[in-house]
Amino acid sequence: MADGFCFWIDYYLRMAINDVKSKEVAKKIKLHLERFRKFFIDSYGHERMSICTKRDVLLWRNKLLEEGKAHSTVNNHIASLSGFTSWVCSHSSEAFQNGNPCKGIGELALPPLQPRALNEDQIRSLKNVCDRLERFHQLKGRRWAKKGEVLTHQLSRPLRDREIVFVLLSTGFRREELCNLNIDQLEPSTPKELRNARKARINRVRGKGRTERFVFLSADARNALADYLEKERILDAPESTGPLFVSAVGIPMRARDGRLSLRSINSILEQIGR
């Protein structure tokens, strides 16, 4: 067989990639292999594949890093090349004089994920949207305009949705922690007391590792919570115990106690974020 990258790359793509991988993946693999082929030709002036060694692969990896490519991108390039060289070695043990040049080359360590948070302008914009949620759920048309009052869809709960966002912004709760909140964890727990109190907190919040903590609410979260308890929660859970955030009565697949599910939280946040 020919001793050249061009021949082997074309052969590899036709026999092992094009009819097996998706078009997007096949295109990416071809791009990675062509980049190594160009690097090899620029280094030696020819493309004799048999003399390729592990040192060449490491030099190519360093070149990709010098070009400013992320570690994950470089790892993808090396993975494409490693798949190619392993396939070639399985079909021709003498294709590389010193064996598989990618053998023993591990992945680059990925940098730790940086926490992503909203800046002050984004938080202000989000809160402005939440303060206008009732308008998005209004019943429209002449029939409802004649009544002279703002009416919302029967199963919509804009005040609850606003309070969910405000609590998340104020506390940094995970979704599961938010769903598991009960009204008896509030201190104080009545709308009037929440509006008048200088501080309000949620007690016994269960986190990871069976830990418990208490978390204070911001002024916006306290006032929004008071509105929700006074105007909407009583429609779906008249009792003063049980889940803090409940779904509207009449929604299919509603939990027996009305507690919101993780999927419901996702849906609410997605709708607000549109």
HUMOZI-V938053 format. One record per backbone hydrogen bond with DSSP energy under -1.0 kcal/mol. CO is the residue of the C=O (numbers start at 1). NH is the residue of the N-H. Records with the same first field share a line. If there is no record, write none. Layout:
CO=NH / NH
This chain:
4=8
5=9
6=10
7=11
8=12
9=13
10=14
11=15
12=16
13=18
17=20 / 21
22=26
23=27
24=28
25=29
26=30
27=31
28=32
29=33
30=34
31=35
32=36
33=37
34=38
35=39
36=40
37=41
38=42
39=43
40=44
41=45
47=5
49=52
50=97
53=57
54=58
55=59
56=60
57=61
58=62
59=63
60=64
61=65
62=66
63=67
64=69
65=68
70=74
71=75
72=76
73=77
74=78
75=79
76=80
77=81
78=82
79=83
80=84
81=85
82=86
83=87
84=88
85=89
86=90
88=92
92=95
96=99
100=103
102=105
119=123
120=124
121=125
122=126
123=127
124=128
125=129
126=130
127=131
129=132
130=133
137=153
141=145
142=146
145=148
151=139
153=156
157=161
158=162
159=163
160=164
161=165
162=166
163=167
164=168
165=169
166=170
167=171
168=172
174=178
175=179
176=180
178=181
181=244
182=185
183=186
185=203
187=201
190=194
191=195
192=196
193=197
200=217
201=187
202=215
205=213
211=207
213=205
215=202
218=222
219=223
220=224
221=225
222=226
223=227
224=228
225=229
226=230
227=231
228=232 / 233
232=235
233=236 / 237
242=183
245=260
248=251
251=254
255=258
258=247
261=265
262=266
263=267
264=268
265=269
266=270
267=271
268=272
269=273
